[in-house]
Amino acid sequence: MFKTLCQPDGIKGCSVCCGLFNLRDISKKNLESFLSGDSSIDALNDVRDITSHICIHQSFISKNRPGCTLHPQIQGTDHRNSSLYGAKICEEYLCPAHSILNAEQKQLLVSSVTDWYLYSIAILDPEGFICIIDIIISLHLLTTSHNAASLISEALSFHANALSQSATCYFYYSQAEYNQHKVEFSLRYNFKEKSLLRKHLMNILDKGVLHRHHFA
């Protein structure tokens, strides 16, 4: 059983709390470029919220796994005091998803989603992920279809495309802040997006095939 949602297994990872989704362009292509060290991406000015910090020490620590390059598991010794927040804050902090998702929902997320980008979308909008589960349950597919995991990823891809069309801020460090702003971006409170997503999933099921993901 995984300890936190940050690095739940050796397949994927998350660095949402490091400010990754504060970049203005949150397409998978752009975020992968940033995590790969693209110096043309301006993490100081091309941002959604100038008061939020985008840590320069986040990177791919292995294939498909964003993480902290200063972490002792990467360096052998702890260098996180070289970052803005320091080792203590980075070690003890848990994002709102840890409190909002229950144990079953966390396990479903970790076991169903292998792509770091889609996994991160679920982390930054945990109520949106719960909404996706509810939609798939309403289609009677969560426990009866081997395509449930693929449908979850398809739905997260759909939500990612919707999020990329807005300039709003997406990540909030506390659950109170998330609750204050979630109506602005969470899938759960966007009735039009929910309706379109449901139709999208039903269309996939009617065709009998799951499309390849089209990321923003």
MDAnalysis code that builds the backbone (N, CA, C; Angstrom):
import MDAnalysis as mda
import numpy as np

u = mda.Universe.empty(648, n_residues=216, atom_resindex=np.repeat(np.arange(216), 3), trajectory=True)
u.add_TopologyAttr("name", ["N", "CA", "C"] * 216)
u.add_TopologyAttr("resid", np.arange(1, 217))
u.add_TopologyAttr("resname", ["MET", "PHE", "LYS", "THR", "LEU", "CYS", "GLN", "PRO", "ASP", "GLY", "ILE", "LYS", "GLY", "CYS", "SER", "VAL", "CYS", "CYS", "GLY", "LEU", "PHE", "ASN", "LEU", "ARG", "ASP", "ILE", "SER", "LYS", "LYS", "ASN", "LEU", "GLU", "SER", "PHE", "LEU", "SER", "GLY", "ASP", "SER", "SER", "ILE", "ASP", "ALA", "LEU", "ASN", "ASP", "VAL", "ARG", "ASP", "ILE", "THR", "SER", "HIS", "ILE", "CYS", "ILE", "HIS", "GLN", "SER", "PHE", "ILE", "SER", "LYS", "ASN", "ARG", "PRO", "GLY", "CYS", "THR", "LEU", "HIS", "PRO", "GLN", "ILE", "GLN", "GLY", "THR", "ASP", "HIS", "ARG", "ASN", "SER", "SER", "LEU", "TYR", "GLY", "ALA", "LYS", "ILE", "CYS", "GLU", "GLU", "TYR", "LEU", "CYS", "PRO", "ALA", "HIS", "SER", "ILE", "LEU", "ASN", "ALA", "GLU", "GLN", "LYS", "GLN", "LEU", "LEU", "VAL", "SER", "SER", "VAL", "THR", "ASP", "TRP", "TYR", "LEU", "TYR", "SER", "ILE", "ALA", "ILE", "LEU", "ASP", "PRO", "GLU", "GLY", "PHE", "ILE", "CYS", "ILE", "ILE", "ASP", "ILE", "ILE", "ILE", "SER", "LEU", "HIS", "LEU", "LEU", "THR", "THR", "SER", "HIS", "ASN", "ALA", "ALA", "SER", "LEU", "ILE", "SER", "GLU", "ALA", "LEU", "SER", "PHE", "HIS", "ALA", "ASN", "ALA", "LEU", "SER", "GLN", "SER", "ALA", "THR", "CYS", "TYR", "PHE", "TYR", "TYR", "SER", "GLN", "ALA", "GLU", "TYR", "ASN", "GLN", "HIS", "LYS", "VAL", "GLU", "PHE", "SER", "LEU", "ARG", "TYR", "ASN", "PHE", "LYS", "GLU", "LYS", "SER", "LEU", "LEU", "ARG", "LYS", "HIS", "LEU", "MET", "ASN", "ILE", "LEU", "ASP", "LYS", "GLY", "VAL", "LEU", "HIS", "ARG", "HIS", "HIS", "PHE", "ALA"])
u.atoms.positions = np.array([
    [0.844, -1.199, 0.000],
    [0.000, 0.000, 0.000],
    [0.876, 1.244, 0.000],
    [0.570, 2.205, -0.844],
    [1.333, 3.438, -0.943],
    [1.153, 4.285, 0.311],
    [2.169, 5.071, 0.647],
    [2.118, 5.919, 1.840],
    [1.461, 7.259, 1.556],
    [1.813, 7.891, 0.447],
    [1.217, 9.172, 0.054],
    [0.879, 9.117, -1.423],
    [0.155, 10.130, -1.884],
    [-0.190, 10.232, -3.299],
    [0.935, 10.865, -4.114],
    [1.971, 11.346, -3.445],
    [3.050, 12.064, -4.134],
    [3.820, 11.148, -5.090],
    [4.315, 10.055, -4.574],
    [5.030, 9.049, -5.355],
    [4.443, 7.690, -4.968],
    [3.272, 7.351, -5.493],
    [2.556, 6.172, -5.007],
    [3.150, 4.844, -5.456],
    [3.914, 4.876, -6.551],
    [4.525, 3.650, -7.056],
    [5.692, 4.019, -7.960],
    [6.275, 3.042, -8.588],
    [7.422, 3.300, -9.454],
    [7.047, 3.646, -10.874],
    [5.750, 3.829, -11.129],
    [5.266, 4.065, -12.491],
    [5.019, 5.542, -12.767],
    [4.519, 6.255, -11.768],
    [4.125, 7.653, -11.955],
    [4.455, 8.455, -10.712],
    [4.396, 9.766, -10.840],
    [4.628, 10.646, -9.710],
    [3.875, 11.940, -9.912],
    [3.919, 12.809, -8.906],
    [3.196, 14.077, -8.964],
    [4.054, 15.180, -8.358],
    [4.075, 16.337, -9.006],
    [4.744, 17.505, -8.427],
    [3.834, 18.726, -8.515],
    [2.523, 18.489, -8.420],
    [1.549, 19.579, -8.486],
    [1.824, 20.615, -7.406],
    [2.163, 20.173, -6.180],
    [2.388, 21.124, -5.090],
    [3.660, 21.938, -5.288],
    [4.492, 21.554, -6.249],
    [5.700, 22.320, -6.567],
    [5.405, 23.463, -7.532],
    [4.110, 23.671, -7.829],
    [3.707, 24.792, -8.665],
    [3.643, 24.495, -10.139],
    [3.733, 23.227, -10.522],
    [3.792, 22.884, -11.947],
    [2.613, 23.427, -12.737],
    [1.420, 23.327, -12.174],
    [0.219, 23.757, -12.894],
    [-0.071, 25.241, -12.711],
    [0.913, 25.978, -12.183],
    [0.795, 27.435, -12.164],
    [1.334, 28.043, -13.456],
    [1.987, 27.235, -14.281],
    [2.385, 27.718, -15.598],
    [1.134, 28.034, -16.407],
    [1.214, 29.053, -17.242],
    [0.040, 29.459, -18.013],
    [-0.385, 28.369, -18.993],
    [0.588, 27.755, -19.631],
    [0.314, 26.673, -20.568],
    [0.448, 25.349, -19.817],
    [-0.680, 24.720, -19.528],
    [-0.646, 23.470, -18.769],
    [-0.867, 22.259, -19.672],
    [-0.582, 22.412, -20.950],
    [-0.657, 21.248, -21.827],
    [0.402, 20.237, -21.409],
    [0.135, 18.988, -21.683],
    [1.097, 17.954, -21.321],
    [2.435, 18.212, -22.005],
    [2.396, 18.622, -23.258],
    [3.626, 18.873, -24.007],
    [4.467, 19.950, -23.330],
    [3.828, 21.048, -22.922],
    [4.580, 22.143, -22.312],
    [5.118, 21.754, -20.934],
    [4.307, 21.075, -20.146],
    [4.755, 20.679, -18.809],
    [5.871, 19.646, -18.882],
    [5.812, 18.755, -19.848],
    [6.897, 17.797, -20.025],
    [8.178, 18.505, -20.457],
    [8.034, 19.535, -21.279],
    [9.206, 20.312, -21.689],
    [9.834, 20.996, -20.479],
    [8.988, 21.572, -19.624],
    [9.493, 22.232, -18.417],
    [10.199, 21.236, -17.509],
    [9.581, 20.085, -17.295],
    [10.160, 19.071, -16.428],
    [11.438, 18.475, -17.010],
    [11.586, 18.607, -18.320],
    [12.788, 18.101, -18.986],
    [13.886, 19.148, -19.070],
    [13.639, 20.333, -18.489],
    [14.667, 21.366, -18.408],
    [14.677, 22.373, -19.531],
    [13.549, 22.566, -20.214],
    [13.473, 23.538, -21.308],
    [13.652, 24.955, -20.745],
    [14.754, 25.592, -21.063],
    [15.075, 26.915, -20.510],
    [14.267, 28.036, -21.157],
    [13.546, 27.741, -22.238],
    [12.754, 28.770, -22.902],
    [11.432, 29.036, -22.176],
    [11.062, 28.165, -21.245],
    [9.815, 28.339, -20.494],
    [10.089, 29.236, -19.289],
    [9.409, 30.369, -19.242],
    [9.641, 31.382, -18.204],
    [8.772, 31.094, -16.978],
    [9.356, 30.465, -15.978],
    [8.614, 30.094, -14.776],
    [8.420, 31.261, -13.823],
    [8.982, 32.414, -14.138],
    [8.809, 33.595, -13.290],
    [7.695, 34.496, -13.785],
    [7.498, 34.542, -15.103],
    [6.557, 35.506, -15.663],
    [5.379, 34.882, -16.402],
    [5.570, 33.743, -17.034],
    [4.492, 33.138, -17.800],
    [3.676, 32.217, -16.903],
    [2.986, 32.837, -15.935],
    [2.316, 32.083, -14.878],
    [0.867, 32.520, -14.725],
    [0.110, 31.722, -14.014],
    [-1.290, 32.013, -13.739],
    [-1.441, 32.923, -12.518],
    [-0.618, 32.700, -11.516],
    [-0.708, 33.458, -10.268],
    [0.696, 33.898, -9.866],
    [0.958, 35.185, -9.908],
    [2.310, 35.688, -9.647],
    [2.700, 35.522, -8.184],
    [1.731, 35.244, -7.312],
    [2.054, 35.062, -5.897],
    [2.410, 33.625, -5.550],
    [2.244, 32.707, -6.500],
    [2.551, 31.298, -6.259],
    [3.911, 30.941, -6.835],
    [4.613, 30.072, -6.159],
    [5.980, 29.710, -6.519],
    [6.016, 28.455, -7.391],
    [6.801, 28.506, -8.456],
    [7.053, 27.328, -9.287],
    [8.484, 26.889, -9.002],
    [8.629, 25.767, -8.341],
    [9.956, 25.318, -7.916],
    [10.776, 24.851, -9.113],
    [11.994, 25.342, -9.197],
    [12.871, 24.983, -10.317],
    [13.534, 23.621, -10.103],
    [13.327, 23.031, -8.944],
    [13.977, 21.760, -8.632],
    [13.100, 20.548, -8.939],
    [11.923, 20.775, -9.510],
    [11.090, 19.653, -9.935],
    [11.520, 19.232, -11.331],
    [11.485, 17.936, -11.564],
    [11.944, 17.396, -12.839],
    [11.456, 15.956, -12.944],
    [11.729, 15.315, -14.073],
    [11.485, 13.881, -14.158],
    [12.605, 13.174, -13.410],
    [12.239, 12.471, -12.351],
    [13.247, 11.733, -11.585],
    [13.431, 10.329, -12.157],
    [12.503, 9.906, -12.975],
    [12.621, 8.704, -13.792],
    [11.534, 8.814, -14.854],
    [11.470, 7.874, -15.739],
    [10.478, 7.949, -16.810],
    [9.075, 8.039, -16.230],
    [8.324, 9.060, -16.687],
    [6.918, 9.236, -16.310],
    [6.727, 9.606, -14.841],
    [7.805, 10.023, -14.165],
    [7.704, 10.328, -12.731],
    [8.278, 11.699, -12.403],
    [7.430, 12.746, -12.366],
    [7.894, 14.034, -11.858],
    [8.191, 13.924, -10.369],
    [9.128, 14.705, -9.918],
    [9.449, 14.692, -8.496],
    [10.507, 15.719, -8.173],
    [11.015, 15.652, -6.957],
    [11.988, 16.616, -6.456],
    [13.406, 16.105, -6.660],
    [14.223, 16.882, -7.352],
    [15.610, 16.472, -7.593],
    [16.489, 16.664, -6.370],
    [15.966, 17.347, -5.340],
    [16.731, 17.571, -4.111],
    [16.410, 16.548, -3.029],
    [15.446, 15.673, -3.299],
    [14.980, 14.713, -2.292],
    [16.089, 13.719, -1.944],
    [16.174, 13.314, -0.677],
    [17.240, 12.380, -0.276],
    [17.199, 11.043, -1.012],
    [16.019, 10.614, -1.453],
    [15.946, 9.367, -2.209],
    [16.570, 9.496, -3.597],
    [16.738, 10.730, -4.047],
    [17.378, 10.979, -5.340],
    [18.851, 11.325, -5.147],
    [19.137, 12.162, -4.155],
    [20.487, 12.669, -3.940],
    [21.334, 11.806, -2.999],
    [20.659, 10.999, -2.181],
    [21.389, 10.259, -1.157],
    [21.384, 10.995, 0.165],
    [21.474, 12.316, 0.098],
    [21.318, 13.182, 1.262],
    [20.279, 14.249, 0.936],
    [19.734, 14.864, 1.960],
    [18.633, 15.803, 1.774],
    [19.157, 17.202, 1.446],
    [18.799, 17.698, 0.248],
    [19.212, 19.041, -0.172],
    [18.017, 19.993, -0.272],
    [16.880, 19.599, 0.294],
    [15.668, 20.400, 0.099],
    [15.701, 21.747, 0.812],
    [16.632, 21.963, 1.721],
    [16.752, 23.287, 2.336],
    [17.268, 24.322, 1.342],
    [17.718, 23.862, 0.175],
    [18.126, 24.790, -0.886],
    [16.926, 25.340, -1.641],
    [15.746, 24.751, -1.408],
    [14.529, 25.210, -2.068],
    [13.868, 26.315, -1.255],
    [12.837, 26.921, -1.807],
    [12.164, 28.037, -1.140],
    [11.534, 27.617, 0.182],
    [10.908, 26.455, 0.213],
    [10.150, 26.052, 1.395],
    [10.966, 25.258, 2.401],
    [12.023, 24.646, 1.976],
    [12.867, 23.907, 2.901],
    [12.403, 22.481, 3.122],
    [13.276, 21.703, 3.746],
    [13.040, 20.267, 3.902],
    [11.838, 19.959, 4.789],
    [11.660, 20.687, 5.882],
    [10.605, 20.372, 6.849],
    [9.224, 20.525, 6.227],
    [8.981, 21.649, 5.546],
    [7.681, 21.879, 4.917],
    [7.436, 20.858, 3.817],
    [8.453, 20.630, 2.982],
    [8.300, 19.685, 1.878],
    [8.041, 18.266, 2.389],
    [8.651, 17.917, 3.514],
    [8.507, 16.575, 4.071],
    [7.131, 16.365, 4.686],
    [6.591, 17.395, 5.334],
    [5.365, 17.229, 6.115],
    [4.096, 17.603, 5.358],
    [4.230, 18.315, 4.243],
    [3.032, 18.811, 3.546],
    [2.299, 17.696, 2.809],
    [0.977, 17.717, 2.910],
    [0.107, 16.844, 2.134],
    [-0.964, 17.711, 1.483],
    [-1.170, 17.541, 0.196],
    [-2.110, 18.381, -0.553],
    [-3.557, 18.020, -0.208],
    [-4.539, 18.858, -0.605],
    [-5.946, 18.604, -0.278],
    [-6.468, 17.245, -0.722],
    [-5.914, 16.687, -1.798],
    [-6.394, 15.386, -2.278],
    [-6.260, 14.309, -1.215],
    [-5.263, 14.422, -0.358],
    [-5.064, 13.421, 0.685],
    [-6.222, 13.397, 1.684],
    [-6.849, 14.550, 1.895],
    [-7.970, 14.636, 2.831],
    [-9.313, 14.427, 2.142],
    [-9.425, 14.888, 0.897],
    [-10.709, 14.847, 0.193],
    [-11.037, 13.442, -0.303],
    [-10.050, 12.732, -0.813],
    [-10.278, 11.381, -1.309],
    [-10.241, 10.386, -0.151],
    [-11.192, 9.462, -0.132],
    [-11.142, 8.417, 0.880],
    [-10.200, 7.304, 0.430],
    [-9.987, 6.313, 1.276],
    [-9.007, 5.268, 0.982],
    [-9.351, 4.500, -0.297],
    [-10.613, 4.221, -0.498],
    [-11.035, 3.479, -1.695],
    [-10.803, 4.292, -2.958],
    [-11.101, 5.584, -2.894],
    [-10.911, 6.455, -4.052],
    [-9.433, 6.624, -4.379],
    [-8.607, 6.745, -3.352],
    [-7.164, 6.833, -3.558],
    [-6.637, 5.569, -4.229],
    [-7.076, 4.418, -3.736],
    [-6.612, 3.157, -4.304],
    [-7.054, 3.018, -5.754],
    [-8.277, 3.440, -6.049],
    [-8.776, 3.377, -7.416],
    [-7.960, 4.277, -8.339],
    [-7.644, 5.475, -7.866],
    [-6.833, 6.400, -8.656],
    [-5.457, 5.817, -8.942],
    [-4.800, 5.345, -7.910],
    [-3.443, 4.829, -8.063],
    [-3.410, 3.593, -8.957],
    [-4.398, 2.727, -8.817],
    [-4.404, 1.485, -9.589],
    [-4.894, 1.664, -11.026],
    [-5.652, 2.720, -11.286],
    [-6.267, 2.888, -12.606],
    [-5.472, 3.774, -13.549],
    [-4.749, 4.755, -13.008],
    [-4.101, 5.770, -13.842],
    [-2.587, 5.584, -13.804],
    [-1.995, 5.394, -14.967],
    [-0.545, 5.200, -15.046],
    [0.180, 6.426, -15.575],
    [-0.512, 7.289, -16.283],
    [0.127, 8.462, -16.876],
    [0.255, 9.586, -15.853],
    [1.448, 10.150, -15.723],
    [1.698, 11.177, -14.697],
    [0.803, 12.392, -14.875],
    [0.527, 12.773, -16.125],
    [-0.236, 13.993, -16.399],
    [-1.694, 13.824, -15.960],
    [-2.309, 12.721, -16.341],
    [-3.687, 12.468, -15.947],
    [-3.791, 12.270, -14.439],
    [-2.812, 11.618, -13.879],
    [-2.766, 11.432, -12.427],
    [-2.731, 12.796, -11.730],
    [-1.944, 13.719, -12.247],
    [-1.829, 15.055, -11.669],
    [-3.131, 15.834, -11.789],
    [-3.852, 15.652, -12.886],
    [-5.151, 16.302, -13.048],
    [-6.098, 15.866, -11.936],
    [-6.081, 14.588, -11.606],
    [-6.928, 14.079, -10.524],
    [-6.505, 14.644, -9.176],
    [-5.208, 14.810, -8.973],
    [-4.697, 15.342, -7.707],
    [-5.089, 16.804, -7.527],
    [-4.989, 17.602, -8.576],
    [-5.289, 19.033, -8.417],
    [-6.783, 19.299, -8.333],
    [-7.620, 18.371, -8.838],
    [-9.069, 18.502, -8.707],
    [-9.659, 17.203, -8.173],
    [-9.447, 16.922, -6.890],
    [-9.911, 15.649, -6.331],
    [-11.421, 15.475, -6.377],
    [-12.187, 16.558, -6.200],
    [-13.640, 16.419, -6.303],
    [-14.049, 16.128, -7.740],
    [-13.266, 16.628, -8.687],
    [-13.507, 16.295, -10.089],
    [-13.293, 14.815, -10.342],
    [-12.267, 14.243, -9.698],
    [-12.018, 12.813, -9.844],
    [-13.161, 12.007, -9.240],
    [-13.667, 12.434, -8.082],
    [-14.810, 11.760, -7.471],
    [-16.015, 11.831, -8.406],
    [-16.198, 12.973, -9.040],
    [-17.300, 13.149, -9.986],
    [-17.164, 12.168, -11.154],
    [-15.931, 11.974, -11.636],
    [-15.690, 11.020, -12.726],
    [-16.081, 9.608, -12.282],
    [-15.717, 9.247, -11.071],
    [-16.098, 7.934, -10.544],
    [-17.623, 7.808, -10.511],
    [-18.296, 8.865, -10.050],
    [-19.754, 8.844, -9.958],
    [-20.389, 8.658, -11.336],
    [-19.840, 9.337, -12.345],
    [-20.380, 9.212, -13.700],
    [-20.209, 7.793, -14.218],
    [-19.043, 7.223, -14.003],
    [-18.783, 5.861, -14.481],
    [-19.641, 4.852, -13.723],
    [-19.863, 5.087, -12.432],
    [-20.769, 4.226, -11.666],
    [-22.184, 4.312, -12.233],
    [-22.596, 5.530, -12.594],
    [-23.945, 5.703, -13.139],
    [-24.111, 4.984, -14.470],
    [-23.007, 4.735, -15.160],
    [-23.038, 3.976, -16.413],
    [-22.881, 2.477, -16.161],
    [-22.826, 2.116, -14.873],
    [-22.725, 0.703, -14.454],
    [-21.469, 0.038, -14.994],
    [-20.352, 0.776, -14.958],
    [-19.124, 0.252, -15.555],
    [-17.955, 0.162, -14.595],
    [-18.090, 0.696, -13.395],
    [-16.930, 0.732, -12.513],
    [-16.479, -0.662, -12.104],
    [-17.406, -1.531, -11.815],
    [-17.023, -2.871, -11.366],
    [-17.328, -3.954, -12.386],
    [-18.078, -3.622, -13.431],
    [-18.501, -4.661, -14.364],
    [-17.717, -4.658, -15.670],
    [-16.924, -3.625, -15.903],
    [-16.225, -3.532, -17.179],
    [-14.719, -3.476, -16.996],
    [-14.011, -4.235, -17.820],
    [-12.553, -4.176, -17.789],
    [-12.043, -2.861, -18.351],
    [-12.956, -2.088, -18.950],
    [-12.580, -0.791, -19.514],
    [-12.686, 0.339, -18.495],
    [-13.018, 0.040, -17.250],
    [-13.219, 1.096, -16.254],
    [-11.985, 1.974, -16.105],
    [-10.800, 1.365, -16.009],
    [-9.573, 2.150, -15.854],
    [-9.340, 3.035, -17.067],
    [-9.598, 2.498, -18.256],
    [-9.419, 3.286, -19.476],
    [-10.420, 4.433, -19.543],
    [-11.636, 4.189, -19.068],
    [-12.642, 5.251, -19.048],
    [-12.262, 6.347, -18.064],
    [-11.681, 5.981, -16.934],
    [-11.218, 6.972, -15.965],
    [-10.153, 7.862, -16.599],
    [-9.190, 7.247, -17.281],
    [-8.144, 8.029, -17.939],
    [-8.719, 8.883, -19.056],
    [-9.666, 8.345, -19.797],
    [-10.312, 9.112, -20.865],
    [-11.028, 10.326, -20.300],
    [-11.697, 10.140, -19.169],
    [-12.418, 11.242, -18.535],
    [-11.453, 12.298, -18.009],
    [-10.342, 11.875, -17.430],
    [-9.342, 12.826, -16.942],
    [-8.717, 13.600, -18.096],
    [-8.520, 12.938, -19.223],
    [-8.013, 13.618, -20.417],
    [-9.003, 14.672, -20.893],
    [-10.278, 14.335, -20.878],
    [-11.338, 15.263, -21.260],
    [-11.324, 16.486, -20.347],
    [-11.200, 16.243, -19.044],
    [-11.172, 17.344, -18.069],
    [-9.919, 18.194, -18.242],
    [-8.789, 17.566, -18.543],
    [-7.543, 18.309, -18.762],
    [-7.679, 19.269, -19.933],
    [-8.321, 18.811, -20.995],
    [-8.544, 19.679, -22.153],
    [-9.407, 20.874, -21.788],
    [-10.413, 20.644, -20.955],
    [-11.280, 21.743, -20.522],
    [-10.513, 22.730, -19.654],
    [-9.697, 22.232, -18.742],
    [-8.927, 23.102, -17.857],
    [-7.948, 23.967, -18.633],
    [-7.397, 23.431, -19.702],
    [-6.386, 24.171, -20.463],
    [-6.966, 25.384, -21.185],
    [-8.289, 25.436, -21.296],
    [-8.932, 26.539, -22.006],
    [-9.152, 27.764, -21.121],
    [-8.877, 27.637, -19.834],
    [-9.120, 28.729, -18.893],
    [-7.809, 29.241, -18.307],
    [-7.815, 30.498, -17.900],
    [-6.628, 31.109, -17.295],
    [-6.712, 31.170, -15.779],
    [-7.696, 30.501, -15.197],
    [-7.862, 30.546, -13.748],
    [-6.747, 29.790, -13.033],
    [-6.636, 29.980, -11.741],
    [-5.677, 29.230, -10.944],
    [-6.301, 27.899, -10.558],
    [-5.472, 26.855, -10.507],
    [-6.002, 25.521, -10.282],
    [-5.564, 24.873, -8.979],
    [-4.340, 25.120, -8.548],
    [-3.887, 24.414, -7.355],
    [-3.905, 25.324, -6.135],
    [-4.439, 24.787, -5.037],
    [-4.478, 25.514, -3.778],
    [-3.907, 24.623, -2.685],
    [-3.072, 25.206, -1.844],
    [-2.320, 24.420, -0.881],
    [-3.172, 23.848, 0.247],
    [-4.211, 24.558, 0.656],
    [-5.037, 24.072, 1.763],
    [-6.401, 23.630, 1.241],
    [-7.043, 22.757, 2.000],
    [-8.377, 22.315, 1.620],
    [-9.372, 23.472, 1.695],
    [-9.157, 24.378, 2.638],
    [-10.044, 25.537, 2.759],
    [-9.977, 26.399, 1.508],
    [-8.763, 26.608, 0.968],
    [-8.618, 27.395, -0.253],
    [-9.225, 26.664, -1.443],
    [-8.994, 25.353, -1.499],
    [-9.600, 24.559, -2.575],
    [-11.120, 24.673, -2.522],
    [-11.692, 24.553, -1.340],
    [-13.143, 24.645, -1.196],
    [-13.660, 26.019, -1.607],
    [-12.861, 27.040, -1.346],
    [-13.271, 28.407, -1.687],
    [-13.311, 28.637, -3.194],
    [-12.416, 27.975, -3.919],
    [-12.267, 28.259, -5.358],
    [-12.721, 27.136, -6.281],
    [-13.097, 25.981, -5.742],
    [-13.355, 24.807, -6.575],
    [-14.489, 25.001, -7.581],
    [-15.463, 25.844, -7.254],
    [-16.573, 26.053, -8.186],
    [-16.100, 26.717, -9.480],
    [-14.906, 27.316, -9.452],
    [-14.376, 28.011, -10.619],
    [-13.776, 27.055, -11.646],
    [-13.424, 25.829, -11.210],
    [-12.743, 24.944, -12.144],
    [-13.059, 23.460, -11.990],
    [-13.593, 23.052, -10.864],
    [-13.799, 21.625, -10.645],
    [-14.891, 21.073, -11.548],
    [-14.647, 19.899, -12.076],
    [-15.628, 19.224, -12.915],
    [-16.955, 19.055, -12.192],
    [-16.910, 18.796, -10.900],
    [-18.139, 18.546, -10.134],
    [-19.124, 19.695, -10.238],
    [-18.659, 20.920, -10.382],
    [-19.530, 22.088, -10.365],
    [-19.737, 22.692, -11.749],
    [-19.205, 22.045, -12.767],
    [-19.384, 22.524, -14.135],
    [-20.387, 21.602, -14.830],
    [-21.649, 21.973, -14.785],
    [-22.701, 21.091, -15.262],
    [-22.627, 20.862, -16.771],
    [-22.188, 21.875, -17.507],
    [-22.048, 21.708, -18.950],
    [-20.946, 20.706, -19.265],
    [-19.796, 20.845, -18.601],
    [-18.698, 19.919, -18.841],
    [-19.088, 18.503, -18.430],
    [-19.790, 18.355, -17.304],
    [-20.227, 17.034, -16.867],
    [-21.133, 16.381, -17.904],
    [-22.051, 17.168, -18.451],
    [-22.963, 16.640, -19.459],
    [-22.213, 16.221, -20.716],
    [-21.268, 17.054, -21.141],
    [-20.481, 16.731, -22.333],
    [-19.599, 15.506, -22.088],
    [-19.049, 15.399, -20.886],
    [-18.214, 14.241, -20.564],
    [-19.041, 12.965, -20.583],
    [-20.207, 13.004, -20.004],
    [-21.068, 11.823, -19.996],
    [-21.395, 11.384, -21.425],
    [-21.728, 12.351, -22.276],
    [-22.018, 12.026, -23.673],
    [-20.789, 11.461, -24.373],
    [-19.622, 12.026, -24.048],
    [-18.369, 11.564, -24.633],
    [-18.104, 10.105, -24.272],
    [-18.267, 9.764, -23.009],
    [-18.035, 8.395, -22.567],
    [-19.067, 7.434, -23.158],
    [-20.307, 7.872, -23.229],
    [-21.344, 7.025, -23.809],
    [-21.096, 6.788, -25.294],
    [-20.587, 7.812, -25.965],
    [-20.265, 7.676, -27.379],
    [-19.149, 6.653, -27.589],
    [-18.154, 6.690, -26.702],
    [-17.066, 5.719, -26.759],
    [-17.597, 4.306, -26.564],
    [-18.481, 4.160, -25.600],
    [-19.039, 2.845, -25.306],
    [-19.913, 2.347, -26.448],
    [-20.675, 3.261, -27.062],
    [-21.531, 2.885, -28.189],
    [-20.707, 2.380, -29.370],
    [-19.525, 2.999, -29.540],
    [-18.656, 2.583, -30.640],
    [-17.886, 1.308, -30.305],
    [-17.872, 0.981, -29.013],
    [-17.198, -0.237, -28.605],
    [-15.698, -0.151, -28.628],
    [-15.170, 1.066, -28.602],
    [-13.719, 1.229, -28.631],
    [-13.342, 2.454, -27.819],
    [-12.233, 2.375, -27.134],
    [-11.715, 3.511, -26.375],
    [-10.698, 4.247, -27.216],
    [-10.920, 5.534, -27.415],
    [-10.004, 6.328, -28.220],
    [-8.673, 6.513, -27.512],
    [-7.656, 6.792, -28.284],
    [-6.397, 7.213, -27.696],
    [-6.599, 8.585, -27.082],
    [-5.882, 8.874, -26.007],
    [-6.047, 10.145, -25.314],
    [-5.514, 11.291, -26.153],
    [-6.259, 12.379, -26.174],
    [-5.822, 13.588, -26.856],
    [-5.618, 14.656, -25.799],
    [-4.376, 14.886, -25.428],
    [-4.078, 15.815, -24.356],
    [-4.108, 17.248, -24.864],
    [-4.357, 18.169, -23.935],
    [-4.383, 19.593, -24.278],
    [-3.030, 20.045, -24.783],
])
